[in-house]
Amino acid sequence: MKDTRKDTIWQTEEIARSYLEGIRGAIPLADEQVDVMLRLLSASGRPIRRFIDLGCGDGVLSEAMMDRFPESTGLLLDFSEPMLHAAVSRLGGYGDRVRIESTDYADPAWVQRADRPGTLDAVISGYSIHHQPDPIKKRIYHEIYDLLAPKGMFINIEHVASCSPWATDLAEAHLTDAFDAFNQPGDEARQHDDSAASRHVESENKQANILVPVEDQCRWLEQIGFIDVDCYLKVFELAVFAGRKPA
Ligand SMILES: C[S@@+](CC[C@H](N)C(=O)[O-])C[C@H]1O[C@@H](n2cnc3c(N)ncnc32)[C@H](O)[C@@H]1O
């Protein structure tokens, strides 16, 4: 059966726009997630000069990277044309510090976009890899490990599975409250996003998410060879987990 999820979810203008305008800014603890990512990388033991942002969206995480690490250059990969346009427009001011390319990282050929194995200081990803079936998630984590230099870090800010249906309900209520608070009635600028945001959440949940508990994903990273693997921040189903390649 043909898998059409990527076409129906991210490659439409409407879904990309509803995420960027109505969802991204509402994500609970988003600033803390970025802070944790930057702290981990600052402590990694490598200067952060070259990184990849997998499923970059409009480049929100890469922007934080380039501001914190002024010597860094980023390769931003995504397969959604509307998202790639948003990234170009957001990051235009960074000139040749950014390369923004259209790639489907479910295809193992994506690694050829990077220069050479064993040379990257960091790979980051935000809310993207959870769309892949588990064997492909594991394969991508392996590919990331191979691309990293010694002490290089992988940081995944990710939507993960709850421990039970009861906890899933709590997580969904938490997100719904956050989106409602962000898209408050009376805020003319955001009102039009309300229904699109609901549709986005619905379609994300029902069709596209293949969520895995963060503990399982941390174990996968350890099995691949990463060290210092942990979930460094978590609120309900939103986690920041990471690992470092040994020296
Ligand atoms: C929820 S958005 C997150 C964007 C950004 N990382 C952020 O933190 O806001 C998920 C992004 O992953 C991209 N994406 C999903 N699957 C992908 C794939 N197989 N190859 C490339 N990009 C993918 C989507 O197009 C979308 O831009």
The ligand as an SDF file (V2000), in Angstrom:
LIG
                    3D

 27 29  0  0  0  0  0  0  0  0999 V2000
    6.5650   19.4420   13.5310 C   0  0  0  0  0  0  0  0  0  0  0  0
    7.6290   20.0500   12.2740 S   0  0  0  0  0  0  0  0  0  0  0  0
    9.0000   20.5780   13.2560 C   0  0  0  0  0  0  0  0  0  0  0  0
    9.8330   21.6350   12.5870 C   0  0  0  0  0  0  0  0  0  0  0  0
   11.0080   22.1330   13.4270 C   0  0  0  0  0  0  0  0  0  0  0  0
   12.0120   21.1010   13.6060 N   0  0  0  0  0  0  0  0  0  0  0  0
   10.5590   22.6290   14.7750 C   0  0  0  0  0  0  0  0  0  0  0  0
   11.1260   22.2060   15.7980 O   0  0  0  0  0  0  0  0  0  0  0  0
    9.6430   23.4540   14.8220 O   0  0  0  0  0  0  0  0  0  0  0  0
    8.2490   18.5670   11.5360 C   0  0  0  0  0  0  0  0  0  0  0  0
    9.1050   18.8440   10.3230 C   0  0  0  0  0  0  0  0  0  0  0  0
    9.7380   17.6290    9.9230 O   0  0  0  0  0  0  0  0  0  0  0  0
    9.7030   17.5360    8.5120 C   0  0  0  0  0  0  0  0  0  0  0  0
    9.7720   16.1330    8.1380 N   0  0  0  0  0  0  0  0  0  0  0  0
    8.9800   15.1210    8.5490 C   0  0  0  0  0  0  0  0  0  0  0  0
    9.3580   13.9670    7.9970 N   0  0  0  0  0  0  0  0  0  0  0  0
   10.4450   14.2430    7.2100 C   0  0  0  0  0  0  0  0  0  0  0  0
   11.2740   13.4610    6.3720 C   0  0  0  0  0  0  0  0  0  0  0  0
   11.0700   12.1470    6.2210 N   0  0  0  0  0  0  0  0  0  0  0  0
   12.2850   14.0590    5.6970 N   0  0  0  0  0  0  0  0  0  0  0  0
   12.4860   15.4000    5.8410 C   0  0  0  0  0  0  0  0  0  0  0  0
   11.7310   16.1980    6.6220 N   0  0  0  0  0  0  0  0  0  0  0  0
   10.7100   15.6240    7.3020 C   0  0  0  0  0  0  0  0  0  0  0  0
    8.3670   18.1750    8.1420 C   0  0  0  0  0  0  0  0  0  0  0  0
    8.3070   18.5780    6.7970 O   0  0  0  0  0  0  0  0  0  0  0  0
    8.3060   19.3260    9.1260 C   0  0  0  0  0  0  0  0  0  0  0  0
    8.9010   20.4810    8.6090 O   0  0  0  0  0  0  0  0  0  0  0  0
  1  2  1  0
  2  3  1  0
  2 10  1  0
  3  4  1  0
  4  5  1  0
  5  6  1  0
  5  7  1  0
  7  8  2  0
  7  9  1  0
 10 11  1  0
 11 12  1  0
 11 26  1  0
 12 13  1  0
 13 14  1  0
 13 24  1  0
 14 15  1  0
 14 23  1  0
 15 16  2  0
 16 17  1  0
 17 18  1  0
 17 23  2  0
 18 19  1  0
 18 20  2  0
 20 21  1  0
 21 22  2  0
 22 23  1  0
 24 25  1  0
 24 26  1  0
 26 27  1  0
M  CHG  2   2   1   9  -1
M  END
$$$$
